[in-house]
Amino acid sequence: MCIRDRIEGVKNNLVFLPNDTLKGDFILDHAAGYKNYSDYKELIDTYGKYVITPSQKKRNLEILAPLAQLKPGDAAFAFSYPDKDGKTVKMSDLKGKVVLVDVWATWCGPCKAEIPHLKKLEEEMKGTDVQVVSISVDEAKDKDKWLKMIKDDQLGGLQLFATGWSDIAKYYKINGIPRFMVFDKEGKIVTIDSPRPSDPALKALLEKTLAGK
């Protein structure tokens, strides 16, 4: 059965379900049987609006992560995290920018060792369409420590708080930090394991991505 027929079948069944929560559960039950990312994406693009509860979102990620190929040109994970002021920032907000994501934590020595290099790189890329996004995987109990470090160390870029090893770490299969990732202006993956800021190759990669090469 082709994906269009399968989605049409989903549509026909949804009319019998009385509320959005039940519809979301039905969508996820259906998605769990999918074997490739493109079919899954078409289903979720069509009916993902029904996947709304925290448990549904968690299950959705568990279905999605094994299917995601994470190759260059694939869509970036649609993260949504609060910044240091509590404002929610989404990956989709950054379209039109070359995005350098830094997944880190305040307790991580190698992460902190990269900070001076990251600051230098950010200064060198000033005035370009490069956006640095640092995503902390500190636990909730250490949020004040994170906020203090941002202030004391005058950390730049967008500083976001993911509250532990959350969905972004699971999606990109991140088991060690720091992890640097680069995305193009369309929100597509360039690499999910880029050189670190201490390596001149990262600046060259950003410049190449800016030029659309």
ABEGO torsion letter per residue (X at the ends): XBAAAAAAAAAAAAAABABAAAAAAAAAAAAAABABAAAAAAAAAAAAAABABAAAAAAAAAAAAAABAGBBGBBBBBBBBBBAAGBBBBAAAABGBBBBBBBBBAABAAAAAAAAAAAAAAAAABGBABBBBBBBABBAAAAAAAAAAAAAAGBBEBBBBAGEBBAAAAAAGBABOBBBBBBBAAGBBABABBBBAABAAAAAAAAAAAAGX
